[in-house]
Amino acid sequence: MISYLKNPILTGAFLMFYLSMFGQNLTNNTNIEITKSWSQEASGWTYPIYIDVPSEPMPSHGYPVCILLHGNGGNGPGMINMFRNTLNCHILVSVSGYLSSWNIIDEASDAPDVEMVSDLIDSLQGYDNVNPDKIRVLGSSNGSALTNRIFIENNNTGVDIFCAIVSHLSEELYRNNSFYYPSGSTDGSLNYGGYDTPKTPIAGRKYLNISNENDGLIPYYGGSSVVGANFLDAQDAAFAIAQSQGYSGAQITGNGNQIGNSTVYEYAYLDKHIVHLRSDANHGINDTHRDYIANFFNDCEDNTTIKTEEDARFNLFPNPTRNRVVITLNHTKNMPYSVINLQGQIVKQGIIESSKALIDMKDLESGLYFINIDNHYNPCYKL
């Protein structure tokens, strides 16, 4: 039987929740299978996916996850080995591309890689030990170009950080003050490589680019490249990214901010949420870059705490979720809870017996709900 609340007082913050797989953790041995079909593989091809879960304790809201995308000729395990010590509080998920490449313009692969990564993100957000609001994408070289495509094309609000190493925006992806994605095939013989459809990237994301003045493959100051793309000036590319995320000031010019005594110079926008690093590491990165990446990604703990009128503190996570909510309290007193829909109906209730409890919401329909703990209300979405 469903009961009603009369004129409930609502306090707290809005939290988004996706449907998820109940009671399932992501492990090193988890098998995530994503198979795609296209002209080169009409019967389907399954992407090799590799997972590395850190040994350190899980943050209260779940591990952040970084999806690693290799350069042309690389592979998934190599990327995990390269960044395991740099992103040591993250679950690392690395994928090997078809023919060891990613489909940008004239690569060996014509695979639907952006679609694959979108499916992978959706899958990762369903695991109980993953923070679905902290899915990150880091790519190097050819993988950096795919990272830029994902930044432009993917609308999942749980993807909060992008890192593009030794490849910045090209004219195919950005021109005439607009970002573009391909409506069909990508090919160097097509106008702008087939990137013909304007797209506005969603806001609220962090973005780090590393490009080098002496890179012999990707021209730092713009121009054509052997990879088939016509690149922007790296600093202009970073400015375009910053504008897409809400920056309205002037472009940073000059030498930038030197980092210590290194040869790395920083161009930072929006309180360092959008950053370009200029250096001389050829087509690679150095220790200063690695330290910067580690700091840029170093927010494994989520401190979103709701304060009630009686100074009782509690957390709700993951955010978003698919069918369960974990509640943590600052004490172990037994406390009643209720789940309330927009009509004021109590659709679920019980007792939180300790400082941490899991509430199963898989039997509820999609929509906006409120969690009531000891007569205080925290609104949340369950989508």
C-alpha positions as CSV (number, residue, x, y, z in Angstrom):
1,M,0.0,0.0,0.0
2,I,1.3,3.5,-0.9
3,S,0.9,6.2,1.7
4,Y,1.1,10.0,1.2
5,L,3.0,12.8,2.9
6,K,1.2,16.2,3.3
7,N,3.3,19.2,2.4
8,P,6.8,17.7,2.8
9,I,9.6,20.2,3.4
10,L,12.3,19.5,0.9
11,T,15.9,20.3,1.6
12,G,19.3,19.2,0.2
13,A,20.6,19.0,-3.4
14,F,19.5,17.4,-6.6
15,L,21.3,14.2,-7.5
16,M,21.0,12.2,-10.7
17,F,20.7,8.4,-10.7
18,Y,20.9,5.9,-13.6
19,L,19.7,2.3,-13.6
20,S,22.5,0.0,-12.8
21,M,23.5,-3.7,-12.2
22,F,22.8,-4.4,-8.6
23,G,25.5,-5.8,-6.4
24,Q,28.2,-6.2,-9.1
25,N,31.7,-4.8,-8.8
26,L,34.2,-4.2,-11.6
27,T,37.3,-6.4,-11.2
28,N,40.4,-7.2,-13.2
29,N,38.6,-10.3,-14.5
30,T,35.3,-8.7,-15.4
31,N,34.4,-9.5,-19.0
32,I,33.0,-6.4,-20.8
33,E,32.0,-7.5,-24.3
34,I,31.4,-4.8,-27.0
35,T,30.9,-6.0,-30.5
36,K,30.4,-3.8,-33.5
37,S,29.8,-4.4,-37.2
38,W,30.9,-2.2,-40.1
39,S,32.2,-2.6,-43.6
40,Q,35.5,-4.1,-42.6
41,E,33.9,-6.6,-40.2
42,A,30.4,-7.3,-41.5
43,S,30.0,-10.3,-39.2
44,G,31.1,-8.3,-36.1
45,W,34.3,-7.7,-34.2
46,T,34.7,-7.6,-30.4
47,Y,37.0,-5.0,-28.9
48,P,39.6,-6.3,-26.5
49,I,39.1,-4.6,-23.2
50,Y,41.5,-4.6,-20.3
51,I,40.8,-3.6,-16.7
52,D,43.1,-2.7,-13.8
53,V,41.5,-2.1,-10.4
54,P,43.8,-0.4,-7.8
55,S,44.6,-2.2,-4.6
56,E,44.1,0.9,-2.4
57,P,40.7,1.2,-0.6
58,M,37.7,2.3,-2.6
59,P,36.7,6.0,-2.2
60,S,33.3,6.4,-0.4
61,H,31.5,7.1,-3.7
62,G,33.3,4.5,-5.8
63,Y,36.5,4.5,-7.8
64,P,36.9,7.0,-10.6
65,V,37.6,5.3,-13.9
66,C,39.9,6.4,-16.7
67,I,39.4,5.0,-20.2
68,L,42.8,4.8,-21.9
69,L,43.2,5.1,-25.7
70,H,46.5,4.1,-27.3
71,G,48.3,5.7,-30.2
72,N,48.5,4.1,-33.7
73,G,50.3,0.8,-33.4
74,G,49.7,0.6,-29.7
75,N,47.4,-1.6,-27.5
76,G,45.4,-1.6,-24.3
77,P,47.9,-3.4,-22.0
78,G,50.7,-1.0,-23.0
79,M,48.5,2.0,-22.0
80,I,47.7,0.5,-18.6
81,N,51.4,-0.1,-17.9
82,M,52.2,3.5,-19.0
83,F,49.7,5.2,-16.6
84,R,49.2,2.7,-13.7
85,N,51.5,4.7,-11.4
86,T,50.3,8.1,-12.6
87,L,46.6,7.4,-12.1
88,N,47.0,5.1,-9.1
89,C,43.6,5.8,-7.5
90,H,41.7,5.1,-10.7
91,I,40.3,2.0,-12.2
92,L,42.1,1.9,-15.6
93,V,40.1,0.5,-18.5
94,S,42.0,0.3,-21.8
95,V,40.8,-0.9,-25.2
96,S,42.7,-2.1,-28.2
97,G,41.5,-0.5,-31.4
98,Y,40.9,-2.4,-34.6
99,L,44.1,-2.9,-36.5
100,S,45.8,-1.1,-33.6
101,S,44.3,2.2,-34.7
102,W,41.3,4.5,-34.2
103,N,39.0,5.8,-36.9
104,I,39.6,9.5,-37.3
105,I,40.3,10.2,-41.0
106,D,42.8,8.0,-42.9
107,E,43.6,5.3,-40.4
108,A,43.5,1.6,-41.1
109,S,40.4,1.3,-39.1
110,D,36.9,2.5,-40.1
111,A,35.4,1.1,-36.9
112,P,32.6,3.0,-35.0
113,D,35.0,3.8,-32.1
114,V,33.0,6.7,-30.7
115,E,29.9,4.6,-30.5
116,M,32.0,1.8,-28.8
117,V,33.4,4.2,-26.2
118,S,29.8,5.5,-25.5
119,D,28.7,1.9,-24.9
120,L,31.7,1.3,-22.6
121,I,30.9,4.4,-20.5
122,D,27.3,3.3,-20.1
123,S,28.5,-0.2,-19.0
124,L,31.1,1.1,-16.5
125,Q,28.5,3.4,-14.8
126,G,26.5,0.4,-13.8
127,Y,29.1,-1.2,-11.5
128,D,28.8,-0.7,-7.8
129,N,32.4,0.1,-7.1
130,V,32.5,2.8,-9.9
131,N,31.8,6.4,-9.3
132,P,29.5,7.1,-12.3
133,D,30.1,10.8,-12.1
134,K,33.9,10.4,-12.5
135,I,34.5,8.7,-15.8
136,R,37.5,10.1,-17.5
137,V,39.1,9.6,-21.0
138,L,42.8,9.9,-21.7
139,G,44.3,9.3,-25.2
140,S,47.7,9.6,-26.7
141,S,48.4,10.5,-30.3
142,N,45.8,8.7,-32.5
143,G,44.0,8.0,-29.2
144,S,44.1,11.7,-28.4
145,A,42.3,12.5,-31.6
146,L,39.6,10.0,-30.6
147,T,39.5,11.6,-27.2
148,N,38.8,14.9,-28.9
149,R,36.0,13.3,-30.9
150,I,34.5,11.9,-27.7
151,F,34.7,15.3,-26.1
152,I,32.7,16.8,-28.9
153,E,30.2,14.0,-29.6
154,N,29.5,12.3,-26.3
155,N,26.7,13.8,-24.1
156,N,27.1,11.6,-21.0
157,T,27.3,14.0,-18.0
158,G,29.2,11.4,-16.0
159,V,32.3,12.0,-18.2
160,D,34.0,14.8,-16.4
161,I,37.7,14.9,-17.5
162,F,39.4,14.6,-20.9
163,C,43.1,14.5,-21.5
164,A,44.5,14.7,-25.0
165,I,48.2,14.0,-25.3
166,V,50.3,15.0,-28.3
167,S,47.3,15.7,-30.6
168,H,45.1,18.8,-30.5
169,L,42.1,19.9,-32.5
170,S,42.2,19.8,-36.3
171,E,40.2,21.8,-38.8
172,E,38.1,18.7,-39.4
173,L,36.9,18.8,-35.8
174,Y,36.8,22.6,-35.4
175,R,36.5,25.4,-37.9
176,N,34.5,28.7,-38.3
177,N,33.8,28.8,-34.6
178,S,32.0,25.5,-34.6
179,F,32.8,21.9,-33.7
180,Y,32.0,19.1,-36.1
181,Y,31.4,15.4,-36.2
182,P,31.0,13.0,-39.2
183,S,27.5,12.1,-40.2
184,G,28.9,9.1,-42.2
185,S,32.2,7.8,-43.3
186,T,35.5,9.5,-42.6
187,D,38.0,9.7,-45.4
188,G,40.7,12.2,-46.4
189,S,39.2,12.4,-49.9
190,L,36.0,13.9,-48.5
191,N,35.5,17.6,-47.7
192,Y,37.0,18.1,-44.2
193,G,37.4,14.3,-44.0
194,G,33.7,13.8,-43.7
195,Y,33.2,16.0,-40.6
196,D,30.1,17.8,-41.8
197,T,27.7,18.1,-38.9
198,P,28.0,20.9,-36.3
199,K,27.9,19.9,-32.7
200,T,28.1,21.8,-29.4
201,P,30.0,20.0,-26.7
202,I,28.2,19.8,-23.4
203,A,29.5,22.1,-20.6
204,G,30.9,21.4,-17.2
205,R,34.0,19.3,-18.1
206,K,37.7,19.6,-17.4
207,Y,40.1,19.3,-20.3
208,L,43.9,18.9,-20.5
209,N,46.0,19.1,-23.7
210,I,49.7,18.4,-24.0
211,S,51.4,19.4,-27.3
212,N,55.0,19.9,-28.1
213,E,56.7,22.6,-30.3
214,N,59.2,20.0,-31.6
215,D,56.7,17.3,-32.4
216,G,57.6,16.0,-35.9
217,L,54.2,14.3,-36.4
218,I,51.6,16.8,-35.1
219,P,52.5,20.4,-36.1
220,Y,52.2,22.6,-32.9
221,Y,51.6,25.8,-34.8
222,G,49.1,24.3,-37.2
223,G,49.1,22.9,-40.7
224,S,48.9,19.7,-42.6
225,S,50.2,16.4,-41.2
226,V,51.1,13.0,-42.4
227,V,48.1,11.6,-40.4
228,G,45.8,13.3,-42.9
229,A,44.4,16.1,-40.7
230,N,45.0,19.9,-40.9
231,F,45.7,21.0,-37.4
232,L,45.0,24.2,-35.7
233,D,47.6,26.1,-33.7
234,A,47.7,24.2,-30.4
235,Q,47.1,27.4,-28.3
236,D,44.1,28.3,-30.5
237,A,42.7,24.8,-30.1
238,A,42.9,25.1,-26.3
239,F,41.2,28.5,-26.5
240,A,38.3,27.0,-28.5
241,I,37.9,24.3,-25.9
242,A,37.8,26.9,-23.1
243,Q,35.2,28.9,-24.9
244,S,33.0,25.8,-25.3
245,Q,33.1,25.4,-21.5
246,G,32.0,28.9,-20.8
247,Y,35.2,31.0,-21.0
248,S,34.4,34.5,-22.3
249,G,37.7,36.3,-21.8
250,A,40.7,37.0,-24.0
251,Q,43.0,34.3,-25.3
252,I,46.2,33.7,-23.3
253,T,49.2,34.7,-25.3
254,G,52.9,34.8,-24.8
255,N,55.0,32.2,-23.1
256,G,52.5,31.0,-20.6
257,N,53.3,30.1,-17.0
258,Q,56.5,28.1,-16.6
259,I,56.1,25.1,-14.3
260,G,59.1,25.2,-11.9
261,N,62.4,25.0,-13.8
262,S,61.0,22.7,-16.4
263,T,60.5,23.3,-20.1
264,V,56.7,22.9,-19.7
265,Y,54.6,26.1,-19.9
266,E,51.0,26.3,-18.8
267,Y,48.0,28.1,-20.4
268,A,45.1,27.8,-18.0
269,Y,41.5,28.9,-18.3
270,L,38.5,28.7,-16.0
271,D,40.4,28.2,-12.8
272,K,42.6,25.5,-14.4
273,H,39.7,23.5,-15.6
274,I,40.9,23.9,-19.2
275,V,44.6,23.7,-19.6
276,H,47.1,23.5,-22.5
277,L,50.7,22.5,-21.8
278,R,53.4,23.6,-24.3
279,S,56.8,21.8,-24.1
280,D,59.6,20.2,-26.1
281,A,59.1,16.4,-25.5
282,N,58.8,15.6,-29.2
283,H,55.9,13.2,-29.7
284,G,55.7,12.2,-26.1
285,I,55.6,13.4,-22.5
286,N,58.1,13.9,-19.6
287,D,58.0,13.6,-15.8
288,T,56.6,17.2,-15.4
289,H,53.7,16.2,-17.7
290,R,53.1,13.1,-15.7
291,D,53.0,15.0,-12.4
292,Y,50.6,17.5,-13.9
293,I,48.3,14.7,-15.2
294,A,48.3,13.1,-11.7
295,N,47.3,16.4,-10.1
296,F,44.7,17.2,-12.7
297,F,43.0,13.8,-12.1
298,N,43.6,13.8,-8.3
299,D,40.1,14.1,-6.9
300,C,39.3,10.5,-6.0
301,E,37.3,11.3,-2.9
302,D,33.8,12.9,-3.5
303,N,32.9,15.2,-0.6
304,T,29.4,16.1,-1.5
305,T,27.8,16.0,1.9
306,I,24.2,17.1,2.7
307,K,23.8,19.1,5.9
308,T,20.3,18.9,7.5
309,E,18.7,21.4,9.8
310,E,19.9,19.5,12.8
311,D,23.4,19.3,11.5
312,A,23.1,15.6,10.8
313,R,25.3,14.7,7.8
314,F,24.7,12.0,5.3
315,N,25.9,11.1,1.8
316,L,24.0,9.5,-1.1
317,F,25.8,7.7,-3.8
318,P,26.5,6.6,-6.5
319,N,25.4,9.6,-8.5
320,P,24.0,8.7,-10.9
321,T,22.9,5.1,-10.2
322,R,20.8,2.5,-11.9
323,N,18.9,0.7,-9.2
324,R,20.4,1.1,-5.8
325,V,21.5,3.9,-3.4
326,V,24.1,3.7,-0.7
327,I,23.6,6.0,2.3
328,T,26.4,6.8,4.8
329,L,25.8,8.6,8.1
330,N,28.1,10.3,10.5
331,H,26.8,8.1,13.4
332,T,25.4,4.6,14.0
333,K,22.0,5.5,15.5
334,N,19.0,3.7,14.0
335,M,17.3,6.1,11.6
336,P,14.1,5.6,9.6
337,Y,14.2,6.4,5.9
338,S,11.5,6.8,3.2
339,V,11.7,7.0,-0.6
340,I,9.1,9.5,-1.8
341,N,8.0,10.2,-5.4
342,L,6.9,13.6,-6.8
343,Q,3.3,13.0,-5.9
344,G,4.3,12.8,-2.2
345,Q,3.8,9.0,-2.1
346,I,6.0,6.9,0.2
347,V,7.0,4.1,-2.2
348,K,9.7,2.5,0.0
349,Q,10.7,2.8,3.7
350,G,12.8,1.1,6.3
351,I,15.5,1.6,9.0
352,I,19.1,2.4,8.6
353,E,20.7,0.3,11.3
354,S,24.3,1.4,11.0
355,S,26.5,4.1,9.5
356,K,26.1,2.7,6.0
357,A,23.1,1.2,4.3
358,L,22.2,0.0,0.8
359,I,18.7,0.7,-0.5
360,D,17.4,-1.4,-3.4
361,M,15.5,0.8,-5.8
362,K,15.3,-1.6,-8.8
363,D,11.5,-2.1,-8.4
364,L,10.8,1.6,-8.8
365,E,9.9,3.3,-12.1
366,S,12.1,5.9,-13.6
367,G,11.6,9.4,-12.3
368,L,12.4,11.9,-9.6
369,Y,12.4,10.7,-6.0
370,F,13.2,12.1,-2.5
371,I,15.1,10.3,0.2
372,N,13.7,11.2,3.6
373,I,16.1,10.4,6.5
374,D,14.8,11.2,10.0
375,N,12.2,13.7,8.5
376,H,14.8,15.5,6.3
377,Y,14.4,15.3,2.5
378,N,17.2,14.9,0.0
379,P,15.9,15.1,-3.6
380,C,17.4,12.8,-6.2
381,Y,16.8,11.6,-9.7
382,K,16.4,8.0,-10.7
383,L,16.4,7.9,-14.5
